[in-house]
């Protein structure tokens, strides 16, 4: 097995043109959640690529919005689990070492 440098691996992972309908698609949108609509844009792309379902984590406080978007796209949505996620501090100005947030594990299907 060939070892890849991080930049080469990132480059290869971004080249998904060769996959018409992948069996598994993992995405992590590269921006902070406060940039409106980014998570939904990535979700829509995942739904366009998926064969049967997409699993995604979303803050529980946004559940109604996510459900509204799924209905708009005519996608079935099931909240599989309500979880708590320990989000570690990312920046020096964060006052707490971590924050416990509520998230939903959601299955989107066709």
VMD Tcl script that builds the backbone (N, CA, C; Angstrom):
set m [mol new atoms 330]
animate dup $m
set s [atomselect $m all]
$s set {name element resname resid chain x y z} {
  {N N UNK 1 A 0.845 -1.178 0.000}
  {CA C UNK 1 A 0.000 0.000 0.000}
  {C C UNK 1 A 0.888 1.237 0.000}
  {N N UNK 2 A 0.576 2.173 -0.881}
  {CA C UNK 2 A 1.346 3.399 -0.996}
  {C C UNK 2 A 0.955 4.379 0.110}
  {N N UNK 3 A 1.944 4.961 0.750}
  {CA C UNK 3 A 1.677 5.993 1.755}
  {C C UNK 3 A 1.535 7.334 1.044}
  {N N UNK 4 A 0.548 8.101 1.458}
  {CA C UNK 4 A 0.297 9.402 0.849}
  {C C UNK 4 A 0.586 10.518 1.840}
  {N N UNK 5 A 1.118 11.586 1.318}
  {CA C UNK 5 A 1.262 12.789 2.135}
  {C C UNK 5 A -0.116 13.418 2.282}
  {N N UNK 6 A -0.295 14.188 3.344}
  {CA C UNK 6 A -1.599 14.761 3.652}
  {C C UNK 6 A -2.163 15.562 2.479}
  {N N UNK 7 A -1.351 16.420 1.862}
  {CA C UNK 7 A -1.838 17.251 0.754}
  {C C UNK 7 A -2.266 16.389 -0.428}
  {N N UNK 8 A -1.517 15.320 -0.712}
  {CA C UNK 8 A -1.870 14.425 -1.815}
  {C C UNK 8 A -3.175 13.691 -1.503}
  {N N UNK 9 A -3.319 13.254 -0.262}
  {CA C UNK 9 A -4.544 12.572 0.149}
  {C C UNK 9 A -5.745 13.512 0.031}
  {N N UNK 10 A -5.601 14.739 0.527}
  {CA C UNK 10 A -6.688 15.712 0.427}
  {C C UNK 10 A -7.071 15.955 -1.026}
  {N N UNK 11 A -6.067 16.062 -1.881}
  {CA C UNK 11 A -6.315 16.282 -3.304}
  {C C UNK 11 A -7.093 15.123 -3.913}
  {N N UNK 12 A -6.696 13.902 -3.591}
  {CA C UNK 12 A -7.392 12.726 -4.130}
  {C C UNK 12 A -8.819 12.623 -3.612}
  {N N UNK 13 A -9.017 12.948 -2.345}
  {CA C UNK 13 A -10.354 12.866 -1.762}
  {C C UNK 13 A -11.307 13.891 -2.371}
  {N N UNK 14 A -10.755 14.991 -2.869}
  {CA C UNK 14 A -11.599 16.017 -3.473}
  {C C UNK 14 A -11.990 15.672 -4.904}
  {N N UNK 15 A -11.325 14.700 -5.505}
  {CA C UNK 15 A -11.606 14.310 -6.886}
  {C C UNK 15 A -12.605 13.162 -6.896}
  {N N UNK 16 A -13.874 13.488 -6.806}
  {CA C UNK 16 A -14.914 12.461 -6.749}
  {C C UNK 16 A -15.608 12.264 -8.091}
  {N N UNK 17 A -15.077 12.865 -9.149}
  {CA C UNK 17 A -15.706 12.759 -10.462}
  {C C UNK 17 A -15.828 11.321 -10.944}
  {N N UNK 18 A -14.898 10.459 -10.556}
  {CA C UNK 18 A -14.899 9.079 -11.022}
  {C C UNK 18 A -15.960 8.205 -10.385}
  {N N UNK 19 A -16.660 8.718 -9.406}
  {CA C UNK 19 A -17.660 7.928 -8.700}
  {C C UNK 19 A -19.059 8.403 -9.072}
  {N N UNK 20 A -19.761 7.617 -9.862}
  {CA C UNK 20 A -21.129 7.978 -10.263}
  {C C UNK 20 A -22.082 7.878 -9.076}
  {N N UNK 21 A -22.093 6.728 -8.415}
  {CA C UNK 21 A -22.988 6.482 -7.281}
  {C C UNK 21 A -22.218 5.715 -6.205}
  {N N UNK 22 A -21.443 6.408 -5.372}
  {CA C UNK 22 A -20.671 5.704 -4.346}
  {C C UNK 22 A -21.581 5.020 -3.326}
  {N N UNK 23 A -21.087 3.927 -2.747}
  {CA C UNK 23 A -21.857 3.214 -1.726}
  {C C UNK 23 A -21.831 3.949 -0.393}
  {N N UNK 24 A -20.738 4.629 -0.127}
  {CA C UNK 24 A -20.592 5.356 1.134}
  {C C UNK 24 A -19.972 6.708 0.846}
  {N N UNK 25 A -20.543 7.728 1.400}
  {CA C UNK 25 A -20.042 9.071 1.207}
  {C C UNK 25 A -19.905 9.732 2.568}
  {N N UNK 26 A -18.704 10.147 2.902}
  {CA C UNK 26 A -18.454 10.850 4.161}
  {C C UNK 26 A -18.097 12.280 3.827}
  {N N UNK 27 A -18.756 13.208 4.474}
  {CA C UNK 27 A -18.473 14.610 4.233}
  {C C UNK 27 A -18.363 15.345 5.555}
  {N N UNK 28 A -17.488 16.303 5.539}
  {CA C UNK 28 A -17.418 17.234 6.656}
  {C C UNK 28 A -17.280 18.596 6.017}
  {N N UNK 29 A -18.298 19.420 6.159}
  {CA C UNK 29 A -18.206 20.707 5.489}
  {C C UNK 29 A -17.129 21.541 6.167}
  {N N UNK 30 A -16.321 22.223 5.346}
  {CA C UNK 30 A -15.095 22.853 5.837}
  {C C UNK 30 A -15.250 24.232 6.459}
  {N N UNK 31 A -16.459 24.668 6.732}
  {CA C UNK 31 A -16.633 26.005 7.288}
  {C C UNK 31 A -17.308 25.936 8.640}
  {N N UNK 32 A -17.284 27.030 9.325}
  {CA C UNK 32 A -17.921 27.092 10.635}
  {C C UNK 32 A -19.437 27.117 10.466}
  {N N UNK 33 A -20.165 26.590 11.434}
  {CA C UNK 33 A -21.621 26.501 11.293}
  {C C UNK 33 A -22.341 27.839 11.203}
  {N N UNK 34 A -21.673 28.925 11.580}
  {CA C UNK 34 A -22.371 30.211 11.535}
  {C C UNK 34 A -22.480 30.772 10.121}
  {N N UNK 35 A -21.848 30.139 9.136}
  {CA C UNK 35 A -21.989 30.580 7.751}
  {C C UNK 35 A -23.259 29.928 7.210}
  {N N UNK 36 A -24.295 30.707 7.112}
  {CA C UNK 36 A -25.640 30.204 6.818}
  {C C UNK 36 A -25.700 29.407 5.524}
  {N N UNK 37 A -26.351 28.255 5.611}
  {CA C UNK 37 A -26.631 27.456 4.433}
  {C C UNK 37 A -25.565 26.478 4.001}
  {N N UNK 38 A -24.383 26.554 4.582}
  {CA C UNK 38 A -23.302 25.675 4.156}
  {C C UNK 38 A -23.634 24.217 4.412}
  {N N UNK 39 A -24.178 23.917 5.578}
  {CA C UNK 39 A -24.499 22.522 5.891}
  {C C UNK 39 A -25.560 21.973 4.949}
  {N N UNK 40 A -26.533 22.793 4.583}
  {CA C UNK 40 A -27.595 22.341 3.678}
  {C C UNK 40 A -27.062 22.141 2.258}
  {N N UNK 41 A -26.125 22.973 1.835}
  {CA C UNK 41 A -25.526 22.807 0.504}
  {C C UNK 41 A -24.769 21.486 0.429}
  {N N UNK 42 A -24.020 21.162 1.474}
  {CA C UNK 42 A -23.290 19.895 1.497}
  {C C UNK 42 A -24.247 18.716 1.578}
  {N N UNK 43 A -25.310 18.852 2.344}
  {CA C UNK 43 A -26.301 17.785 2.451}
  {C C UNK 43 A -26.963 17.533 1.098}
  {N N UNK 44 A -27.316 18.590 0.408}
  {CA C UNK 44 A -27.954 18.444 -0.911}
  {C C UNK 44 A -27.019 17.730 -1.883}
  {N N UNK 45 A -25.738 18.064 -1.863}
  {CA C UNK 45 A -24.758 17.393 -2.716}
  {C C UNK 45 A -24.663 15.918 -2.363}
  {N N UNK 46 A -24.627 15.610 -1.086}
  {CA C UNK 46 A -24.564 14.206 -0.654}
  {C C UNK 46 A -25.796 13.447 -1.126}
  {N N UNK 47 A -26.963 14.069 -1.033}
  {CA C UNK 47 A -28.202 13.422 -1.468}
  {C C UNK 47 A -28.206 13.174 -2.975}
  {N N UNK 48 A -27.597 14.073 -3.722}
  {CA C UNK 48 A -27.510 13.893 -5.173}
  {C C UNK 48 A -26.587 12.733 -5.537}
  {N N UNK 49 A -25.599 12.458 -4.695}
  {CA C UNK 49 A -24.625 11.404 -4.979}
  {C C UNK 49 A -25.026 10.045 -4.419}
  {N N UNK 50 A -25.848 10.031 -3.393}
  {CA C UNK 50 A -26.158 8.787 -2.679}
  {C C UNK 50 A -27.125 7.901 -3.460}
  {N N UNK 51 A -27.032 6.600 -3.197}
  {CA C UNK 51 A -27.943 5.632 -3.813}
  {C C UNK 51 A -29.210 5.440 -2.992}
  {N N UNK 52 A -29.039 5.282 -1.689}
  {CA C UNK 52 A -30.198 4.960 -0.855}
  {C C UNK 52 A -30.411 5.907 0.319}
  {N N UNK 53 A -29.332 6.330 0.969}
  {CA C UNK 53 A -29.508 7.143 2.177}
  {C C UNK 53 A -28.262 7.964 2.475}
  {N N UNK 54 A -28.476 8.998 3.272}
  {CA C UNK 54 A -27.395 9.838 3.781}
  {C C UNK 54 A -27.617 9.966 5.283}
  {N N UNK 55 A -26.562 9.793 6.051}
  {CA C UNK 55 A -26.612 9.966 7.504}
  {C C UNK 55 A -25.856 11.242 7.826}
  {N N UNK 56 A -26.432 12.054 8.701}
  {CA C UNK 56 A -25.838 13.348 8.972}
  {C C UNK 56 A -26.109 13.774 10.413}
  {N N UNK 57 A -25.176 14.512 10.990}
  {CA C UNK 57 A -25.343 15.084 12.327}
  {C C UNK 57 A -25.714 16.553 12.192}
  {N N UNK 58 A -26.734 16.970 12.926}
  {CA C UNK 58 A -27.168 18.367 12.922}
  {C C UNK 58 A -27.503 18.777 14.347}
  {N N UNK 59 A -27.259 20.044 14.663}
  {CA C UNK 59 A -27.657 20.538 15.980}
  {C C UNK 59 A -29.154 20.348 16.142}
  {N N UNK 60 A -29.559 19.854 17.298}
  {CA C UNK 60 A -30.983 19.604 17.561}
  {C C UNK 60 A -31.816 20.875 17.423}
  {N N UNK 61 A -31.228 21.998 17.738}
  {CA C UNK 61 A -31.956 23.270 17.654}
  {C C UNK 61 A -32.337 23.635 16.219}
  {N N UNK 62 A -31.727 22.983 15.225}
  {CA C UNK 62 A -32.038 23.272 13.821}
  {C C UNK 62 A -32.950 22.208 13.201}
  {N N UNK 63 A -33.478 21.307 14.017}
  {CA C UNK 63 A -34.259 20.174 13.505}
  {C C UNK 63 A -35.421 20.611 12.605}
  {N N UNK 64 A -36.191 21.608 13.042}
  {CA C UNK 64 A -37.340 22.053 12.233}
  {C C UNK 64 A -36.901 22.541 10.861}
  {N N UNK 65 A -35.802 23.277 10.816}
  {CA C UNK 65 A -35.285 23.776 9.537}
  {C C UNK 65 A -34.851 22.616 8.637}
  {N N UNK 66 A -34.160 21.642 9.211}
  {CA C UNK 66 A -33.705 20.478 8.448}
  {C C UNK 66 A -34.911 19.697 7.925}
  {N N UNK 67 A -35.929 19.528 8.757}
  {CA C UNK 67 A -37.145 18.828 8.325}
  {C C UNK 67 A -37.845 19.577 7.190}
  {N N UNK 68 A -37.867 20.897 7.286}
  {CA C UNK 68 A -38.492 21.716 6.245}
  {C C UNK 68 A -37.755 21.543 4.919}
  {N N UNK 69 A -36.425 21.569 4.962}
  {CA C UNK 69 A -35.623 21.396 3.745}
  {C C UNK 69 A -35.838 20.013 3.143}
  {N N UNK 70 A -35.867 18.988 3.987}
  {CA C UNK 70 A -36.078 17.620 3.500}
  {C C UNK 70 A -37.434 17.508 2.806}
  {N N UNK 71 A -38.458 18.113 3.377}
  {CA C UNK 71 A -39.791 18.092 2.762}
  {C C UNK 71 A -39.772 18.831 1.424}
  {N N UNK 72 A -39.065 19.948 1.398}
  {CA C UNK 72 A -38.932 20.742 0.173}
  {C C UNK 72 A -38.261 19.925 -0.937}
  {N N UNK 73 A -37.268 19.106 -0.555}
  {CA C UNK 73 A -36.535 18.279 -1.523}
  {C C UNK 73 A -37.204 16.925 -1.758}
  {N N UNK 74 A -38.342 16.691 -1.100}
  {CA C UNK 74 A -39.072 15.419 -1.191}
  {C C UNK 74 A -38.202 14.230 -0.758}
  {N N UNK 75 A -37.537 14.418 0.375}
  {CA C UNK 75 A -36.653 13.411 0.962}
  {C C UNK 75 A -37.249 12.967 2.294}
  {N N UNK 76 A -37.237 11.662 2.544}
  {CA C UNK 76 A -37.715 11.127 3.822}
  {C C UNK 76 A -36.646 11.391 4.887}
  {N N UNK 77 A -37.088 11.733 6.086}
  {CA C UNK 77 A -36.150 12.048 7.167}
  {C C UNK 77 A -36.551 11.285 8.428}
  {N N UNK 78 A -35.570 10.663 9.067}
  {CA C UNK 78 A -35.780 9.958 10.331}
  {C C UNK 78 A -34.697 10.390 11.309}
  {N N UNK 79 A -35.117 10.919 12.457}
  {CA C UNK 79 A -34.149 11.219 13.514}
  {C C UNK 79 A -33.888 9.898 14.224}
  {N N UNK 80 A -32.702 9.353 14.011}
  {CA C UNK 80 A -32.348 8.040 14.552}
  {C C UNK 80 A -31.980 8.122 16.022}
  {N N UNK 81 A -31.269 9.195 16.377}
  {CA C UNK 81 A -30.828 9.329 17.770}
  {C C UNK 81 A -30.654 10.797 18.124}
  {N N UNK 82 A -30.924 11.102 19.368}
  {CA C UNK 82 A -30.641 12.418 19.928}
  {C C UNK 82 A -29.417 12.233 20.813}
  {N N UNK 83 A -28.347 12.925 20.481}
  {CA C UNK 83 A -27.061 12.713 21.147}
  {C C UNK 83 A -26.560 13.996 21.783}
  {N N UNK 84 A -25.576 13.840 22.633}
  {CA C UNK 84 A -24.863 14.983 23.193}
  {C C UNK 84 A -23.434 14.880 22.684}
  {N N UNK 85 A -22.917 15.993 22.200}
  {CA C UNK 85 A -21.580 16.024 21.611}
  {C C UNK 85 A -20.728 17.016 22.384}
  {N N UNK 86 A -19.561 16.577 22.789}
  {CA C UNK 86 A -18.632 17.437 23.515}
  {C C UNK 86 A -17.760 18.155 22.487}
  {N N UNK 87 A -18.057 19.407 22.243}
  {CA C UNK 87 A -17.350 20.201 21.242}
  {C C UNK 87 A -16.185 20.929 21.907}
  {N N UNK 88 A -14.946 20.544 21.576}
  {CA C UNK 88 A -13.792 21.184 22.209}
  {C C UNK 88 A -13.571 22.609 21.693}
  {N N UNK 89 A -12.940 23.430 22.510}
  {CA C UNK 89 A -12.607 24.796 22.107}
  {C C UNK 89 A -11.657 24.750 20.917}
  {N N UNK 90 A -11.893 25.629 19.949}
  {CA C UNK 90 A -11.068 25.664 18.739}
  {C C UNK 90 A -10.137 26.868 18.703}
  {N N UNK 91 A -10.475 27.899 19.441}
  {CA C UNK 91 A -9.717 29.142 19.386}
  {C C UNK 91 A -9.327 29.602 20.787}
  {N N UNK 92 A -8.291 30.414 20.851}
  {CA C UNK 92 A -7.803 30.913 22.135}
  {C C UNK 92 A -8.849 31.755 22.860}
  {N N UNK 93 A -9.689 32.458 22.095}
  {CA C UNK 93 A -10.678 33.330 22.730}
  {C C UNK 93 A -11.862 32.566 23.317}
  {N N UNK 94 A -11.981 31.280 23.038}
  {CA C UNK 94 A -13.055 30.496 23.660}
  {C C UNK 94 A -12.811 30.416 25.163}
  {N N UNK 95 A -13.831 30.739 25.931}
  {CA C UNK 95 A -13.678 30.799 27.381}
  {C C UNK 95 A -13.714 29.420 28.043}
  {N N UNK 96 A -14.457 28.491 27.457}
  {CA C UNK 96 A -14.575 27.143 28.018}
  {C C UNK 96 A -13.717 26.160 27.223}
  {N N UNK 97 A -13.223 25.130 27.905}
  {CA C UNK 97 A -12.425 24.104 27.222}
  {C C UNK 97 A -13.270 23.308 26.241}
  {N N UNK 98 A -14.545 23.137 26.580}
  {CA C UNK 98 A -15.464 22.437 25.685}
  {C C UNK 98 A -16.896 22.834 26.028}
  {N N UNK 99 A -17.782 22.578 25.074}
  {CA C UNK 99 A -19.201 22.862 25.258}
  {C C UNK 99 A -19.973 21.613 24.856}
  {N N UNK 100 A -20.923 21.240 25.670}
  {CA C UNK 100 A -21.755 20.073 25.403}
  {C C UNK 100 A -22.962 20.537 24.589}
  {N N UNK 101 A -23.106 20.024 23.356}
  {CA C UNK 101 A -24.233 20.435 22.524}
  {C C UNK 101 A -25.107 19.234 22.176}
  {N N UNK 102 A -26.386 19.506 21.947}
  {CA C UNK 102 A -27.323 18.457 21.558}
  {C C UNK 102 A -27.329 18.352 20.039}
  {N N UNK 103 A -27.172 17.127 19.533}
  {CA C UNK 103 A -27.190 16.893 18.092}
  {C C UNK 103 A -28.131 15.746 17.760}
  {N N UNK 104 A -28.636 15.769 16.536}
  {CA C UNK 104 A -29.480 14.694 16.026}
  {C C UNK 104 A -28.696 13.909 14.985}
  {N N UNK 105 A -28.742 12.594 15.080}
  {CA C UNK 105 A -28.243 11.740 14.009}
  {C C UNK 105 A -29.451 11.477 13.124}
  {N N UNK 106 A -29.370 11.937 11.883}
  {CA C UNK 106 A -30.517 11.886 10.979}
  {C C UNK 106 A -30.202 11.009 9.773}
  {N N UNK 107 A -31.193 10.204 9.388}
  {CA C UNK 107 A -31.105 9.400 8.163}
  {C C UNK 107 A -32.035 10.032 7.142}
  {N N UNK 108 A -31.458 10.414 6.013}
  {CA C UNK 108 A -32.227 10.942 4.892}
  {C C UNK 108 A -32.304 9.834 3.852}
  {N N UNK 109 A -33.491 9.552 3.342}
  {CA C UNK 109 A -33.632 8.484 2.346}
  {C C UNK 109 A -34.644 8.889 1.287}
  {N N UNK 110 A -34.678 8.099 0.225}
  {CA C UNK 110 A -35.503 8.427 -0.948}
  {C C UNK 110 A -36.787 7.632 -0.978}
}
mol reanalyze $m
mol bondsrecalc $m
mol representation Tube
mol addrep $m
